[in-house]
Amino acid sequence: YARLQVDEFASLADIKASFKRMSLLLHPDKQVGKSATEAAAAAEGYFAMCQAYELLSDAATRRAYDLARDKRNATVEAGLTDIGKCER
């Protein structure tokens, strides 16, 4: 969600609009005249954003991602991340 700059309750239309808007900023072909470092950072951001779009634009993968994220967050909030790491 952060890579696309949308919140977790964003509609598919909001996700698509954000993807299009950010593509115009980050696409490697739009980096003409920028330094190699800036172009590389933009390309990295573009490909990360594309991965996020692939995940969030499909309802089934988005649901699976949300469930895994919620489970991970609940585990962290409950303080259960150190299970199995206790010293004897």
C-alpha positions, 0 to 999 in steps of 0.5 A, a space after each residue: 500500500 505504501 509503495 502505491 501511496 494508498 491506504 489499505 481500504 483503497 478501491 481498485 479504481 484508487 489503486 489504478 489511478 495511483 499506479 498511473 500517476 506514479 508511473 508517470 513520475 517513476 518510469 525509467 523512460 521518464 528519467 531523461 536528464 537525471 543523474 545515474 543515481 536518480 535514474 536508478 532510484 526511480 527505476 527501483 521504485 518503479 519496479 517495486 511499485 509494479 510488484 505492489 500493483 500486481 499484488 493489489 490489483 488482483 482480489 485474491 492475492 490482495 486478500 491473501 496479502 491482507 490476511 498475512 499482514 494482519 496475522 503478522 501485525 497481531 503477532 507482533 502486537 501480542 508480543 509473540 515474536 520471541 517464542 522459541 528464542 528463550 534462553 535456558 
